[in-house]
Amino acid sequence: MSTEPMGLRERKKQATRDALSWAAVRLAVERGFDAVRVEDIAAEVGVSPRTFNNYFASKGEAIAARHLERARQIAVELRARPEDEPLWEAITNAVLARFALSEGRGEREPEQQWLDGVRLMVSEPALQGEMARVNAMADAELAAAVAERTGTDVDRDLYPRLVSAAVGAAMTAAIGHWLHGPEPTAMAPLLRDALRQLSAGLPVP
C-alpha cells in the first residue's frame, strides 16, 4: 500500500468521502437505518445525491466505509510506530490512537442514546453484509503492515495474517462488549484489555 502524501485534489475527495460516511453514521444512529435516505446524507454534507453516488453505492456502504477507513489508518499508524517498539505494544498503540481520533470519545463512557442507536444500526442485515465485506479488506490491510514490521511475507507466511485476524477478533469482541455490556463503558479500556490479554497468550482468567 502506498504511503505517498495525497495531492490537494485527492485530499478534498477523501474529505468529502469521510464527511459523507460520518453523516451516514450519525443520521442512522439518530433516526434509525431505514429512516435515512441518500438525499438526507447528501444534504447533511451540502452535496448532491449524485455526488454521494460517486463515492458510495448505498448508505450501508457509506456507513461501513467508516470502519474500513479506521482499519486502514491503524495500518498506517502501525507503520509509523518506532522500529524498536515491541510488536504487540505497537499494535495496541496504533489501535488506541485511531479509535481515539475517529470516535472522539474513546476514553469516555458513551451516552445511552448514542449507544442504543448504534445497537439498532449494526443489527440491520444490509449493514451486516457490508461490514463482512470490509472486514476482509481491513484484515488484509493490517496483515500487510504486520508483514512489513516483522519481515515476513504476507503471501507465504501464516504469521502476519494470523496476527491480523487475532487483532480483528479482539476489536470485534471489545466492540461487542461495548455495545452489549451490562452498563455503558468507555471503548479504550476495553480495547486495551482485549489486546493485553491477546498479547499475553489469552491465559485462563
C-alpha positions in Angstrom: 0.0 0.0 0.0 1.4 3.4 -1.0 2.3 5.9 1.8 2.9 8.8 -0.6 1.3 12.0 0.5 -2.0 12.8 -1.2 -2.3 15.8 -3.5 -4.8 18.6 -2.9 -7.5 17.1 -5.2 -7.1 13.7 -3.5 -7.3 15.2 -0.1 -10.5 17.1 -1.0 -12.0 13.9 -2.3 -11.1 12.0 0.8 -12.5 14.8 3.0 -15.8 14.5 1.1 -15.8 10.8 1.4 -15.2 11.0 5.1 -17.9 13.6 5.6 -20.5 11.5 3.8 -19.5 8.4 5.8 -19.7 10.2 9.1 -23.0 11.8 8.1 -24.5 8.4 7.2 -23.4 7.0 10.6 -24.7 10.0 12.6 -28.1 10.1 10.9 -28.6 6.3 11.1 -27.9 6.4 14.8 -30.1 9.4 15.4 -33.1 8.3 13.1 -32.7 4.6 12.5 -31.2 3.0 9.4 -34.5 2.7 7.5 -35.4 6.3 8.1 -32.3 7.7 6.4 -32.2 8.4 2.7 -29.3 9.0 0.4 -30.7 12.5 -0.1 -30.6 13.1 3.7 -26.9 12.2 3.9 -26.0 14.3 0.9 -27.9 17.3 2.2 -26.1 16.9 5.6 -22.8 17.4 3.8 -24.0 20.0 1.4 -23.6 18.0 -1.8 -26.0 16.4 -4.3 -27.2 12.8 -4.2 -25.3 12.3 -7.5 -22.1 13.3 -5.6 -22.9 10.7 -2.9 -23.4 8.1 -5.6 -19.9 8.9 -7.0 -18.5 7.7 -3.7 -20.9 5.0 -2.4 -23.3 2.6 -3.9 -25.6 2.6 -0.8 -26.0 4.1 2.6 -24.8 0.8 4.1 -21.6 1.1 2.2 -21.1 4.6 3.4 -21.5 3.5 7.0 -19.2 0.5 6.6 -16.6 2.8 5.0 -16.1 4.4 8.4 -14.9 1.1 9.7 -12.6 0.4 6.7 -11.0 3.8 6.9 -10.3 3.4 10.6 -8.7 0.0 9.9 -6.6 1.5 7.1 -5.4 4.2 9.4 -4.5 1.6 12.1 -2.2 0.0 9.5 -0.7 3.5 8.7 -0.2 4.2 12.4 1.4 0.8 12.9 3.9 1.5 10.1 4.8 4.8 11.8 5.4 3.4 15.2 9.1 3.3 16.4 11.0 0.3 15.0 12.3 -0.8 18.4 8.8 -0.8 19.9 7.6 -4.4 20.6 5.0 -5.6 18.1 2.1 -6.0 20.4 2.8 -2.7 22.1 3.0 -1.0 18.7 -0.3 -2.7 17.6 -2.1 -1.6 20.8 -0.8 2.0 20.5 -1.9 2.1 16.8 -5.4 0.8 17.6 -6.0 3.1 20.5 -4.7 6.1 18.6 -7.0 5.6 15.7 -10.1 4.8 17.8 -9.5 7.9 19.8 -9.2 10.1 16.7 -12.0 8.5 14.7 -14.5 8.2 17.6 -13.6 11.3 19.6 -14.8 9.5 22.7 -12.6 6.5 23.3 -11.8 7.3 26.9 -15.3 8.5 27.8 -18.5 6.5 28.6 -20.9 6.7 25.7 -24.3 8.4 26.0 -27.1 5.9 26.3 -29.0 7.4 23.4 -25.9 7.1 21.1 -25.3 3.5 22.3 -28.9 2.5 21.7 -28.8 4.0 18.2 -25.6 2.2 17.3 -27.0 -1.1 18.5 -30.0 -0.7 16.2 -27.9 0.4 13.3 -25.5 -2.6 13.4 -28.4 -5.0 13.7 -29.5 -4.2 10.2 -28.9 -7.1 7.8 -27.9 -4.8 4.9 -25.2 -3.2 7.0 -24.0 -6.5 8.4 -23.3 -7.7 4.8 -21.3 -4.6 4.1 -19.4 -4.9 7.3 -18.4 -8.5 6.5 -17.1 -7.3 3.2 -15.0 -4.5 4.6 -13.7 -6.7 7.4 -12.0 -8.9 4.9 -10.4 -5.8 3.3 -9.4 -4.4 6.8 -7.8 -7.8 7.7 -5.6 -7.6 4.5 -4.5 -4.0 5.3 -3.3 -4.9 8.8 -1.7 -8.1 7.7 0.4 -6.2 5.1 1.5 -3.8 7.8 2.4 -6.6 10.2 4.4 -8.3 7.5 6.4 -5.2 6.8 7.1 -4.7 10.5 8.1 -8.3 11.2 10.0 -9.0 7.9 7.6 -11.7 7.0 5.8 -12.4 3.7 2.0 -11.8 3.7 1.5 -14.3 0.9 3.9 -17.1 2.1 3.9 -16.8 5.9 1.0 -17.5 8.2 2.2 -15.1 10.9 1.0 -11.7 9.6 -2.5 -13.0 8.7 -2.8 -14.8 12.0 -1.8 -11.6 13.9 -4.2 -9.5 11.8 -7.1 -12.0 12.3 -6.4 -12.1 16.1 -6.4 -8.3 16.3 -9.6 -8.1 14.4 -11.2 -10.6 16.7 -10.0 -8.7 19.7 -11.5 -5.5 18.4 -14.8 -7.2 17.5 -15.0 -8.7 21.0 -14.3 -5.3 22.6 -16.8 -3.5 20.4 -19.4 -6.2 21.1 -18.9 -5.8 24.9 -19.1 -2.0 24.5 -22.4 -2.4 22.7 -24.0 -5.1 24.8 -22.2 -4.9 28.2 -24.3 -4.6 31.4 -23.6 -0.9 31.6 -22.1 1.9 29.4 -18.4 1.9 29.4 -15.6 3.7 27.5 -14.2 1.9 24.4 -10.5 2.5 25.0 -10.2 0.4 28.2 -12.0 -2.5 26.6 -9.7 -2.4 23.6 -6.6 -2.1 25.8 -7.7 -5.0 27.9 -8.6 -7.2 24.9 -5.2 -6.6 23.2 -3.3 -7.1 26.5 -5.0 -10.5 27.0 -4.2 -11.4 23.4 -0.6 -10.4 23.7 -0.3 -12.4 26.9 -1.5 -15.6 25.1 -5.0 -15.5 26.4 -4.2 -17.0 29.8 -7.2 -18.6 31.7 -8.7 -15.9 34.0 
